[in-house]
Amino acid sequence: MAKPLDQIDKKLLKALVKDARLTSNQLAEIAGLSASPCWQRVKRLEKDGIIKGYTTVLDNRKLGAAEIILLEITLDKQIEGAIENFAEEIKKMPEVLEAFLTSGKYDYFLKIAVNGTEEYQKFLMEKLYKIDSIRETRSMFALSCVKDTQSYIPN
């Protein structure tokens, strides 16, 4: 069982979310600790699974995938095999940045990065629509991103 987060843990997490490349000394200064206890806290947060990993955030626009499409998908059947098969297929598609199994009218919600409508059509025709279990889709082009946060840190 993970230890409840205290204010120092939250300071460390907020600092790491902003810049995961901070050194132990820099983190210690932010948290008001010496380097060794600070490092031990970070290791505990990793061990407890609160910190799942470290990553690099890329600029999709500069990589040639300027458009973000939000796609809702309804499957023909909401049975276990179809849901899992769909999930395995979309995991193979690099254009799919995020995928959520959802409740409500749609079964899946996808966030997709492509370079324009022509590339999106190619993605649909050559990849997505080749999955047999899709009954209905609804696409929305994101006009702008007003908030982009990967993690939630409770107060």
Chimera marker file (.cmm) of the C-alpha trace (Angstrom):
<marker_set name="trace">
<marker id="1" x="0.000" y="0.000" z="0.000" r="1" g="1" b="0" radius="0.5"/>
<marker id="2" x="1.400" y="3.362" z="-1.060" r="1" g="1" b="0" radius="0.5"/>
<marker id="3" x="2.052" y="5.974" z="1.590" r="1" g="1" b="0" radius="0.5"/>
<marker id="4" x="-0.301" y="8.996" z="1.313" r="1" g="1" b="0" radius="0.5"/>
<marker id="5" x="1.227" y="11.985" z="-0.443" r="1" g="1" b="0" radius="0.5"/>
<marker id="6" x="2.346" y="14.853" z="1.754" r="1" g="1" b="0" radius="0.5"/>
<marker id="7" x="3.054" y="18.419" z="0.624" r="1" g="1" b="0" radius="0.5"/>
<marker id="8" x="6.737" y="17.671" z="-0.062" r="1" g="1" b="0" radius="0.5"/>
<marker id="9" x="5.802" y="14.731" z="-2.311" r="1" g="1" b="0" radius="0.5"/>
<marker id="10" x="3.395" y="17.008" z="-4.177" r="1" g="1" b="0" radius="0.5"/>
<marker id="11" x="6.087" y="19.677" z="-4.606" r="1" g="1" b="0" radius="0.5"/>
<marker id="12" x="8.418" y="17.044" z="-6.045" r="1" g="1" b="0" radius="0.5"/>
<marker id="13" x="5.756" y="15.731" z="-8.414" r="1" g="1" b="0" radius="0.5"/>
<marker id="14" x="4.813" y="19.209" z="-9.633" r="1" g="1" b="0" radius="0.5"/>
<marker id="15" x="8.470" y="20.022" z="-10.259" r="1" g="1" b="0" radius="0.5"/>
<marker id="16" x="9.068" y="16.755" z="-12.136" r="1" g="1" b="0" radius="0.5"/>
<marker id="17" x="5.936" y="17.227" z="-14.254" r="1" g="1" b="0" radius="0.5"/>
<marker id="18" x="7.292" y="20.626" z="-15.342" r="1" g="1" b="0" radius="0.5"/>
<marker id="19" x="10.840" y="19.334" z="-15.914" r="1" g="1" b="0" radius="0.5"/>
<marker id="20" x="11.717" y="15.654" z="-15.464" r="1" g="1" b="0" radius="0.5"/>
<marker id="21" x="15.383" y="16.462" z="-16.076" r="1" g="1" b="0" radius="0.5"/>
<marker id="22" x="15.845" y="18.268" z="-12.763" r="1" g="1" b="0" radius="0.5"/>
<marker id="23" x="18.795" y="16.977" z="-10.760" r="1" g="1" b="0" radius="0.5"/>
<marker id="24" x="18.437" y="15.642" z="-7.228" r="1" g="1" b="0" radius="0.5"/>
<marker id="25" x="20.058" y="18.848" z="-5.959" r="1" g="1" b="0" radius="0.5"/>
<marker id="26" x="17.590" y="21.019" z="-7.860" r="1" g="1" b="0" radius="0.5"/>
<marker id="27" x="14.642" y="18.950" z="-6.621" r="1" g="1" b="0" radius="0.5"/>
<marker id="28" x="15.968" y="19.087" z="-3.076" r="1" g="1" b="0" radius="0.5"/>
<marker id="29" x="16.129" y="22.877" z="-3.248" r="1" g="1" b="0" radius="0.5"/>
<marker id="30" x="12.545" y="23.083" z="-4.525" r="1" g="1" b="0" radius="0.5"/>
<marker id="31" x="11.305" y="20.707" z="-1.807" r="1" g="1" b="0" radius="0.5"/>
<marker id="32" x="13.358" y="22.227" z="1.000" r="1" g="1" b="0" radius="0.5"/>
<marker id="33" x="15.254" y="18.992" z="1.673" r="1" g="1" b="0" radius="0.5"/>
<marker id="34" x="18.814" y="17.794" z="1.378" r="1" g="1" b="0" radius="0.5"/>
<marker id="35" x="19.636" y="15.734" z="-1.725" r="1" g="1" b="0" radius="0.5"/>
<marker id="36" x="19.639" y="12.280" z="-0.103" r="1" g="1" b="0" radius="0.5"/>
<marker id="37" x="16.143" y="12.373" z="1.484" r="1" g="1" b="0" radius="0.5"/>
<marker id="38" x="14.822" y="14.011" z="-1.673" r="1" g="1" b="0" radius="0.5"/>
<marker id="39" x="16.272" y="11.214" z="-3.835" r="1" g="1" b="0" radius="0.5"/>
<marker id="40" x="14.772" y="8.619" z="-1.436" r="1" g="1" b="0" radius="0.5"/>
<marker id="41" x="11.333" y="10.206" z="-1.781" r="1" g="1" b="0" radius="0.5"/>
<marker id="42" x="11.532" y="10.169" z="-5.569" r="1" g="1" b="0" radius="0.5"/>
<marker id="43" x="12.604" y="6.514" z="-5.503" r="1" g="1" b="0" radius="0.5"/>
<marker id="44" x="9.652" y="5.707" z="-3.193" r="1" g="1" b="0" radius="0.5"/>
<marker id="45" x="7.260" y="7.514" z="-5.555" r="1" g="1" b="0" radius="0.5"/>
<marker id="46" x="8.671" y="5.438" z="-8.426" r="1" g="1" b="0" radius="0.5"/>
<marker id="47" x="8.471" y="2.182" z="-6.422" r="1" g="1" b="0" radius="0.5"/>
<marker id="48" x="4.871" y="2.928" z="-5.380" r="1" g="1" b="0" radius="0.5"/>
<marker id="49" x="3.968" y="3.445" z="-9.046" r="1" g="1" b="0" radius="0.5"/>
<marker id="50" x="2.967" y="7.079" z="-8.582" r="1" g="1" b="0" radius="0.5"/>
<marker id="51" x="5.774" y="8.029" z="-10.965" r="1" g="1" b="0" radius="0.5"/>
<marker id="52" x="5.193" y="5.615" z="-13.845" r="1" g="1" b="0" radius="0.5"/>
<marker id="53" x="8.125" y="6.782" z="-15.927" r="1" g="1" b="0" radius="0.5"/>
<marker id="54" x="9.817" y="9.696" z="-17.612" r="1" g="1" b="0" radius="0.5"/>
<marker id="55" x="9.257" y="10.814" z="-21.165" r="1" g="1" b="0" radius="0.5"/>
<marker id="56" x="10.066" y="13.484" z="-23.718" r="1" g="1" b="0" radius="0.5"/>
<marker id="57" x="7.239" y="15.645" z="-25.031" r="1" g="1" b="0" radius="0.5"/>
<marker id="58" x="7.504" y="16.198" z="-28.770" r="1" g="1" b="0" radius="0.5"/>
<marker id="59" x="5.983" y="18.953" z="-30.893" r="1" g="1" b="0" radius="0.5"/>
<marker id="60" x="3.713" y="17.104" z="-33.347" r="1" g="1" b="0" radius="0.5"/>
<marker id="61" x="3.412" y="20.205" z="-35.524" r="1" g="1" b="0" radius="0.5"/>
<marker id="62" x="7.171" y="20.392" z="-36.066" r="1" g="1" b="0" radius="0.5"/>
<marker id="63" x="7.200" y="16.663" z="-36.836" r="1" g="1" b="0" radius="0.5"/>
<marker id="64" x="4.655" y="17.096" z="-39.636" r="1" g="1" b="0" radius="0.5"/>
<marker id="65" x="1.471" y="16.085" z="-37.799" r="1" g="1" b="0" radius="0.5"/>
<marker id="66" x="-0.094" y="19.467" z="-37.107" r="1" g="1" b="0" radius="0.5"/>
<marker id="67" x="-3.743" y="18.381" z="-36.961" r="1" g="1" b="0" radius="0.5"/>
<marker id="68" x="-5.297" y="16.677" z="-33.968" r="1" g="1" b="0" radius="0.5"/>
<marker id="69" x="-8.489" y="14.750" z="-34.583" r="1" g="1" b="0" radius="0.5"/>
<marker id="70" x="-10.753" y="13.525" z="-31.815" r="1" g="1" b="0" radius="0.5"/>
<marker id="71" x="-12.556" y="10.421" z="-32.973" r="1" g="1" b="0" radius="0.5"/>
<marker id="72" x="-15.479" y="8.645" z="-31.345" r="1" g="1" b="0" radius="0.5"/>
<marker id="73" x="-16.025" y="5.032" z="-32.380" r="1" g="1" b="0" radius="0.5"/>
<marker id="74" x="-18.927" y="2.657" z="-31.880" r="1" g="1" b="0" radius="0.5"/>
<marker id="75" x="-18.294" y="-1.048" z="-32.385" r="1" g="1" b="0" radius="0.5"/>
<marker id="76" x="-20.794" y="-3.521" z="-33.863" r="1" g="1" b="0" radius="0.5"/>
<marker id="77" x="-20.731" y="-5.621" z="-30.728" r="1" g="1" b="0" radius="0.5"/>
<marker id="78" x="-19.723" y="-4.701" z="-27.235" r="1" g="1" b="0" radius="0.5"/>
<marker id="79" x="-18.492" y="-8.173" z="-26.414" r="1" g="1" b="0" radius="0.5"/>
<marker id="80" x="-15.178" y="-8.856" z="-24.763" r="1" g="1" b="0" radius="0.5"/>
<marker id="81" x="-13.386" y="-10.231" z="-27.821" r="1" g="1" b="0" radius="0.5"/>
<marker id="82" x="-14.365" y="-7.359" z="-30.121" r="1" g="1" b="0" radius="0.5"/>
<marker id="83" x="-13.382" y="-4.706" z="-27.591" r="1" g="1" b="0" radius="0.5"/>
<marker id="84" x="-10.004" y="-6.289" z="-26.929" r="1" g="1" b="0" radius="0.5"/>
<marker id="85" x="-9.324" y="-6.925" z="-30.630" r="1" g="1" b="0" radius="0.5"/>
<marker id="86" x="-10.047" y="-3.288" z="-31.459" r="1" g="1" b="0" radius="0.5"/>
<marker id="87" x="-7.723" y="-2.150" z="-28.660" r="1" g="1" b="0" radius="0.5"/>
<marker id="88" x="-4.897" y="-4.365" z="-29.936" r="1" g="1" b="0" radius="0.5"/>
<marker id="89" x="-5.303" y="-3.055" z="-33.486" r="1" g="1" b="0" radius="0.5"/>
<marker id="90" x="-5.223" y="0.624" z="-32.556" r="1" g="1" b="0" radius="0.5"/>
<marker id="91" x="-2.143" y="0.102" z="-30.365" r="1" g="1" b="0" radius="0.5"/>
<marker id="92" x="-0.284" y="-0.667" z="-33.610" r="1" g="1" b="0" radius="0.5"/>
<marker id="93" x="-1.165" y="2.694" z="-35.196" r="1" g="1" b="0" radius="0.5"/>
<marker id="94" x="1.411" y="5.423" z="-34.480" r="1" g="1" b="0" radius="0.5"/>
<marker id="95" x="-1.080" y="8.172" z="-35.416" r="1" g="1" b="0" radius="0.5"/>
<marker id="96" x="-3.206" y="7.234" z="-32.396" r="1" g="1" b="0" radius="0.5"/>
<marker id="97" x="-1.791" y="9.240" z="-29.499" r="1" g="1" b="0" radius="0.5"/>
<marker id="98" x="-4.390" y="8.245" z="-26.927" r="1" g="1" b="0" radius="0.5"/>
<marker id="99" x="-7.237" y="5.746" z="-26.857" r="1" g="1" b="0" radius="0.5"/>
<marker id="100" x="-9.920" y="5.358" z="-24.228" r="1" g="1" b="0" radius="0.5"/>
<marker id="101" x="-12.547" y="2.665" z="-23.770" r="1" g="1" b="0" radius="0.5"/>
<marker id="102" x="-15.581" y="4.709" z="-22.746" r="1" g="1" b="0" radius="0.5"/>
<marker id="103" x="-19.127" y="4.440" z="-21.488" r="1" g="1" b="0" radius="0.5"/>
<marker id="104" x="-22.074" y="6.007" z="-23.260" r="1" g="1" b="0" radius="0.5"/>
<marker id="105" x="-22.986" y="6.098" z="-26.947" r="1" g="1" b="0" radius="0.5"/>
<marker id="106" x="-19.436" y="5.500" z="-28.183" r="1" g="1" b="0" radius="0.5"/>
<marker id="107" x="-17.161" y="2.632" z="-27.193" r="1" g="1" b="0" radius="0.5"/>
<marker id="108" x="-13.822" y="4.316" z="-27.859" r="1" g="1" b="0" radius="0.5"/>
<marker id="109" x="-12.469" y="7.838" z="-27.914" r="1" g="1" b="0" radius="0.5"/>
<marker id="110" x="-9.225" y="8.364" z="-29.847" r="1" g="1" b="0" radius="0.5"/>
<marker id="111" x="-6.835" y="11.288" z="-30.153" r="1" g="1" b="0" radius="0.5"/>
<marker id="112" x="-5.083" y="11.160" z="-33.516" r="1" g="1" b="0" radius="0.5"/>
<marker id="113" x="-2.254" y="13.261" z="-34.990" r="1" g="1" b="0" radius="0.5"/>
<marker id="114" x="-1.983" y="13.637" z="-38.774" r="1" g="1" b="0" radius="0.5"/>
<marker id="115" x="-0.800" y="16.115" z="-41.392" r="1" g="1" b="0" radius="0.5"/>
<marker id="116" x="-4.047" y="17.424" z="-42.854" r="1" g="1" b="0" radius="0.5"/>
<marker id="117" x="-7.304" y="16.025" z="-44.135" r="1" g="1" b="0" radius="0.5"/>
<marker id="118" x="-5.715" y="13.995" z="-46.917" r="1" g="1" b="0" radius="0.5"/>
<marker id="119" x="-3.518" y="12.122" z="-44.443" r="1" g="1" b="0" radius="0.5"/>
<marker id="120" x="-6.520" y="11.648" z="-42.140" r="1" g="1" b="0" radius="0.5"/>
<marker id="121" x="-8.527" y="10.130" z="-44.984" r="1" g="1" b="0" radius="0.5"/>
<marker id="122" x="-5.610" y="7.803" z="-45.752" r="1" g="1" b="0" radius="0.5"/>
<marker id="123" x="-5.442" y="6.800" z="-42.059" r="1" g="1" b="0" radius="0.5"/>
<marker id="124" x="-9.178" y="6.040" z="-42.058" r="1" g="1" b="0" radius="0.5"/>
<marker id="125" x="-9.211" y="4.080" z="-45.313" r="1" g="1" b="0" radius="0.5"/>
<marker id="126" x="-5.933" y="2.211" z="-45.037" r="1" g="1" b="0" radius="0.5"/>
<marker id="127" x="-5.860" y="1.516" z="-41.306" r="1" g="1" b="0" radius="0.5"/>
<marker id="128" x="-8.868" y="2.234" z="-39.138" r="1" g="1" b="0" radius="0.5"/>
<marker id="129" x="-11.678" y="1.060" z="-41.421" r="1" g="1" b="0" radius="0.5"/>
<marker id="130" x="-9.866" y="-2.229" z="-42.011" r="1" g="1" b="0" radius="0.5"/>
<marker id="131" x="-10.907" y="-3.222" z="-38.484" r="1" g="1" b="0" radius="0.5"/>
<marker id="132" x="-14.085" y="-5.250" z="-39.012" r="1" g="1" b="0" radius="0.5"/>
<marker id="133" x="-15.931" y="-4.423" z="-35.813" r="1" g="1" b="0" radius="0.5"/>
<marker id="134" x="-16.454" y="-0.684" z="-36.424" r="1" g="1" b="0" radius="0.5"/>
<marker id="135" x="-20.096" y="0.348" z="-36.873" r="1" g="1" b="0" radius="0.5"/>
<marker id="136" x="-19.928" y="4.149" z="-36.584" r="1" g="1" b="0" radius="0.5"/>
<marker id="137" x="-17.359" y="6.920" z="-36.246" r="1" g="1" b="0" radius="0.5"/>
<marker id="138" x="-17.576" y="10.625" z="-35.546" r="1" g="1" b="0" radius="0.5"/>
<marker id="139" x="-14.599" y="12.915" z="-36.164" r="1" g="1" b="0" radius="0.5"/>
<marker id="140" x="-13.870" y="16.328" z="-34.741" r="1" g="1" b="0" radius="0.5"/>
<marker id="141" x="-10.865" y="18.432" z="-35.749" r="1" g="1" b="0" radius="0.5"/>
<marker id="142" x="-9.308" y="20.222" z="-32.791" r="1" g="1" b="0" radius="0.5"/>
<marker id="143" x="-9.049" y="23.940" z="-33.534" r="1" g="1" b="0" radius="0.5"/>
<marker id="144" x="-6.661" y="24.684" z="-30.674" r="1" g="1" b="0" radius="0.5"/>
<marker id="145" x="-5.506" y="23.164" z="-27.423" r="1" g="1" b="0" radius="0.5"/>
<marker id="146" x="-6.402" y="25.313" z="-24.433" r="1" g="1" b="0" radius="0.5"/>
<marker id="147" x="-4.949" y="22.942" z="-21.807" r="1" g="1" b="0" radius="0.5"/>
<marker id="148" x="-2.421" y="20.154" z="-22.190" r="1" g="1" b="0" radius="0.5"/>
<marker id="149" x="-1.726" y="18.395" z="-18.906" r="1" g="1" b="0" radius="0.5"/>
<marker id="150" x="-0.585" y="14.813" z="-18.668" r="1" g="1" b="0" radius="0.5"/>
<marker id="151" x="-0.881" y="14.325" z="-14.922" r="1" g="1" b="0" radius="0.5"/>
<marker id="152" x="-3.180" y="15.207" z="-12.060" r="1" g="1" b="0" radius="0.5"/>
<marker id="153" x="-1.645" y="16.119" z="-8.712" r="1" g="1" b="0" radius="0.5"/>
<marker id="154" x="-4.246" y="16.503" z="-5.956" r="1" g="1" b="0" radius="0.5"/>
<marker id="155" x="-4.063" y="19.559" z="-3.693" r="1" g="1" b="0" radius="0.5"/>
<link id1="1" id2="2" r="1" g="1" b="0" radius="0.2"/>
<link id1="2" id2="3" r="1" g="1" b="0" radius="0.2"/>
<link id1="3" id2="4" r="1" g="1" b="0" radius="0.2"/>
<link id1="4" id2="5" r="1" g="1" b="0" radius="0.2"/>
<link id1="5" id2="6" r="1" g="1" b="0" radius="0.2"/>
<link id1="6" id2="7" r="1" g="1" b="0" radius="0.2"/>
<link id1="7" id2="8" r="1" g="1" b="0" radius="0.2"/>
<link id1="8" id2="9" r="1" g="1" b="0" radius="0.2"/>
<link id1="9" id2="10" r="1" g="1" b="0" radius="0.2"/>
<link id1="10" id2="11" r="1" g="1" b="0" radius="0.2"/>
<link id1="11" id2="12" r="1" g="1" b="0" radius="0.2"/>
<link id1="12" id2="13" r="1" g="1" b="0" radius="0.2"/>
<link id1="13" id2="14" r="1" g="1" b="0" radius="0.2"/>
<link id1="14" id2="15" r="1" g="1" b="0" radius="0.2"/>
<link id1="15" id2="16" r="1" g="1" b="0" radius="0.2"/>
<link id1="16" id2="17" r="1" g="1" b="0" radius="0.2"/>
<link id1="17" id2="18" r="1" g="1" b="0" radius="0.2"/>
<link id1="18" id2="19" r="1" g="1" b="0" radius="0.2"/>
<link id1="19" id2="20" r="1" g="1" b="0" radius="0.2"/>
<link id1="20" id2="21" r="1" g="1" b="0" radius="0.2"/>
<link id1="21" id2="22" r="1" g="1" b="0" radius="0.2"/>
<link id1="22" id2="23" r="1" g="1" b="0" radius="0.2"/>
<link id1="23" id2="24" r="1" g="1" b="0" radius="0.2"/>
<link id1="24" id2="25" r="1" g="1" b="0" radius="0.2"/>
<link id1="25" id2="26" r="1" g="1" b="0" radius="0.2"/>
<link id1="26" id2="27" r="1" g="1" b="0" radius="0.2"/>
<link id1="27" id2="28" r="1" g="1" b="0" radius="0.2"/>
<link id1="28" id2="29" r="1" g="1" b="0" radius="0.2"/>
<link id1="29" id2="30" r="1" g="1" b="0" radius="0.2"/>
<link id1="30" id2="31" r="1" g="1" b="0" radius="0.2"/>
<link id1="31" id2="32" r="1" g="1" b="0" radius="0.2"/>
<link id1="32" id2="33" r="1" g="1" b="0" radius="0.2"/>
<link id1="33" id2="34" r="1" g="1" b="0" radius="0.2"/>
<link id1="34" id2="35" r="1" g="1" b="0" radius="0.2"/>
<link id1="35" id2="36" r="1" g="1" b="0" radius="0.2"/>
<link id1="36" id2="37" r="1" g="1" b="0" radius="0.2"/>
<link id1="37" id2="38" r="1" g="1" b="0" radius="0.2"/>
<link id1="38" id2="39" r="1" g="1" b="0" radius="0.2"/>
<link id1="39" id2="40" r="1" g="1" b="0" radius="0.2"/>
<link id1="40" id2="41" r="1" g="1" b="0" radius="0.2"/>
<link id1="41" id2="42" r="1" g="1" b="0" radius="0.2"/>
<link id1="42" id2="43" r="1" g="1" b="0" radius="0.2"/>
<link id1="43" id2="44" r="1" g="1" b="0" radius="0.2"/>
<link id1="44" id2="45" r="1" g="1" b="0" radius="0.2"/>
<link id1="45" id2="46" r="1" g="1" b="0" radius="0.2"/>
<link id1="46" id2="47" r="1" g="1" b="0" radius="0.2"/>
<link id1="47" id2="48" r="1" g="1" b="0" radius="0.2"/>
<link id1="48" id2="49" r="1" g="1" b="0" radius="0.2"/>
<link id1="49" id2="50" r="1" g="1" b="0" radius="0.2"/>
<link id1="50" id2="51" r="1" g="1" b="0" radius="0.2"/>
<link id1="51" id2="52" r="1" g="1" b="0" radius="0.2"/>
<link id1="52" id2="53" r="1" g="1" b="0" radius="0.2"/>
<link id1="53" id2="54" r="1" g="1" b="0" radius="0.2"/>
<link id1="54" id2="55" r="1" g="1" b="0" radius="0.2"/>
<link id1="55" id2="56" r="1" g="1" b="0" radius="0.2"/>
<link id1="56" id2="57" r="1" g="1" b="0" radius="0.2"/>
<link id1="57" id2="58" r="1" g="1" b="0" radius="0.2"/>
<link id1="58" id2="59" r="1" g="1" b="0" radius="0.2"/>
<link id1="59" id2="60" r="1" g="1" b="0" radius="0.2"/>
<link id1="60" id2="61" r="1" g="1" b="0" radius="0.2"/>
<link id1="61" id2="62" r="1" g="1" b="0" radius="0.2"/>
<link id1="62" id2="63" r="1" g="1" b="0" radius="0.2"/>
<link id1="63" id2="64" r="1" g="1" b="0" radius="0.2"/>
<link id1="64" id2="65" r="1" g="1" b="0" radius="0.2"/>
<link id1="65" id2="66" r="1" g="1" b="0" radius="0.2"/>
<link id1="66" id2="67" r="1" g="1" b="0" radius="0.2"/>
<link id1="67" id2="68" r="1" g="1" b="0" radius="0.2"/>
<link id1="68" id2="69" r="1" g="1" b="0" radius="0.2"/>
<link id1="69" id2="70" r="1" g="1" b="0" radius="0.2"/>
<link id1="70" id2="71" r="1" g="1" b="0" radius="0.2"/>
<link id1="71" id2="72" r="1" g="1" b="0" radius="0.2"/>
<link id1="72" id2="73" r="1" g="1" b="0" radius="0.2"/>
<link id1="73" id2="74" r="1" g="1" b="0" radius="0.2"/>
<link id1="74" id2="75" r="1" g="1" b="0" radius="0.2"/>
<link id1="75" id2="76" r="1" g="1" b="0" radius="0.2"/>
<link id1="76" id2="77" r="1" g="1" b="0" radius="0.2"/>
<link id1="77" id2="78" r="1" g="1" b="0" radius="0.2"/>
<link id1="78" id2="79" r="1" g="1" b="0" radius="0.2"/>
<link id1="79" id2="80" r="1" g="1" b="0" radius="0.2"/>
<link id1="80" id2="81" r="1" g="1" b="0" radius="0.2"/>
<link id1="81" id2="82" r="1" g="1" b="0" radius="0.2"/>
<link id1="82" id2="83" r="1" g="1" b="0" radius="0.2"/>
<link id1="83" id2="84" r="1" g="1" b="0" radius="0.2"/>
<link id1="84" id2="85" r="1" g="1" b="0" radius="0.2"/>
<link id1="85" id2="86" r="1" g="1" b="0" radius="0.2"/>
<link id1="86" id2="87" r="1" g="1" b="0" radius="0.2"/>
<link id1="87" id2="88" r="1" g="1" b="0" radius="0.2"/>
<link id1="88" id2="89" r="1" g="1" b="0" radius="0.2"/>
<link id1="89" id2="90" r="1" g="1" b="0" radius="0.2"/>
<link id1="90" id2="91" r="1" g="1" b="0" radius="0.2"/>
<link id1="91" id2="92" r="1" g="1" b="0" radius="0.2"/>
<link id1="92" id2="93" r="1" g="1" b="0" radius="0.2"/>
<link id1="93" id2="94" r="1" g="1" b="0" radius="0.2"/>
<link id1="94" id2="95" r="1" g="1" b="0" radius="0.2"/>
<link id1="95" id2="96" r="1" g="1" b="0" radius="0.2"/>
<link id1="96" id2="97" r="1" g="1" b="0" radius="0.2"/>
<link id1="97" id2="98" r="1" g="1" b="0" radius="0.2"/>
<link id1="98" id2="99" r="1" g="1" b="0" radius="0.2"/>
<link id1="99" id2="100" r="1" g="1" b="0" radius="0.2"/>
<link id1="100" id2="101" r="1" g="1" b="0" radius="0.2"/>
<link id1="101" id2="102" r="1" g="1" b="0" radius="0.2"/>
<link id1="102" id2="103" r="1" g="1" b="0" radius="0.2"/>
<link id1="103" id2="104" r="1" g="1" b="0" radius="0.2"/>
<link id1="104" id2="105" r="1" g="1" b="0" radius="0.2"/>
<link id1="105" id2="106" r="1" g="1" b="0" radius="0.2"/>
<link id1="106" id2="107" r="1" g="1" b="0" radius="0.2"/>
<link id1="107" id2="108" r="1" g="1" b="0" radius="0.2"/>
<link id1="108" id2="109" r="1" g="1" b="0" radius="0.2"/>
<link id1="109" id2="110" r="1" g="1" b="0" radius="0.2"/>
<link id1="110" id2="111" r="1" g="1" b="0" radius="0.2"/>
<link id1="111" id2="112" r="1" g="1" b="0" radius="0.2"/>
<link id1="112" id2="113" r="1" g="1" b="0" radius="0.2"/>
<link id1="113" id2="114" r="1" g="1" b="0" radius="0.2"/>
<link id1="114" id2="115" r="1" g="1" b="0" radius="0.2"/>
<link id1="115" id2="116" r="1" g="1" b="0" radius="0.2"/>
<link id1="116" id2="117" r="1" g="1" b="0" radius="0.2"/>
<link id1="117" id2="118" r="1" g="1" b="0" radius="0.2"/>
<link id1="118" id2="119" r="1" g="1" b="0" radius="0.2"/>
<link id1="119" id2="120" r="1" g="1" b="0" radius="0.2"/>
<link id1="120" id2="121" r="1" g="1" b="0" radius="0.2"/>
<link id1="121" id2="122" r="1" g="1" b="0" radius="0.2"/>
<link id1="122" id2="123" r="1" g="1" b="0" radius="0.2"/>
<link id1="123" id2="124" r="1" g="1" b="0" radius="0.2"/>
<link id1="124" id2="125" r="1" g="1" b="0" radius="0.2"/>
<link id1="125" id2="126" r="1" g="1" b="0" radius="0.2"/>
<link id1="126" id2="127" r="1" g="1" b="0" radius="0.2"/>
<link id1="127" id2="128" r="1" g="1" b="0" radius="0.2"/>
<link id1="128" id2="129" r="1" g="1" b="0" radius="0.2"/>
<link id1="129" id2="130" r="1" g="1" b="0" radius="0.2"/>
<link id1="130" id2="131" r="1" g="1" b="0" radius="0.2"/>
<link id1="131" id2="132" r="1" g="1" b="0" radius="0.2"/>
<link id1="132" id2="133" r="1" g="1" b="0" radius="0.2"/>
<link id1="133" id2="134" r="1" g="1" b="0" radius="0.2"/>
<link id1="134" id2="135" r="1" g="1" b="0" radius="0.2"/>
<link id1="135" id2="136" r="1" g="1" b="0" radius="0.2"/>
<link id1="136" id2="137" r="1" g="1" b="0" radius="0.2"/>
<link id1="137" id2="138" r="1" g="1" b="0" radius="0.2"/>
<link id1="138" id2="139" r="1" g="1" b="0" radius="0.2"/>
<link id1="139" id2="140" r="1" g="1" b="0" radius="0.2"/>
<link id1="140" id2="141" r="1" g="1" b="0" radius="0.2"/>
<link id1="141" id2="142" r="1" g="1" b="0" radius="0.2"/>
<link id1="142" id2="143" r="1" g="1" b="0" radius="0.2"/>
<link id1="143" id2="144" r="1" g="1" b="0" radius="0.2"/>
<link id1="144" id2="145" r="1" g="1" b="0" radius="0.2"/>
<link id1="145" id2="146" r="1" g="1" b="0" radius="0.2"/>
<link id1="146" id2="147" r="1" g="1" b="0" radius="0.2"/>
<link id1="147" id2="148" r="1" g="1" b="0" radius="0.2"/>
<link id1="148" id2="149" r="1" g="1" b="0" radius="0.2"/>
<link id1="149" id2="150" r="1" g="1" b="0" radius="0.2"/>
<link id1="150" id2="151" r="1" g="1" b="0" radius="0.2"/>
<link id1="151" id2="152" r="1" g="1" b="0" radius="0.2"/>
<link id1="152" id2="153" r="1" g="1" b="0" radius="0.2"/>
<link id1="153" id2="154" r="1" g="1" b="0" radius="0.2"/>
<link id1="154" id2="155" r="1" g="1" b="0" radius="0.2"/>
</marker_set>
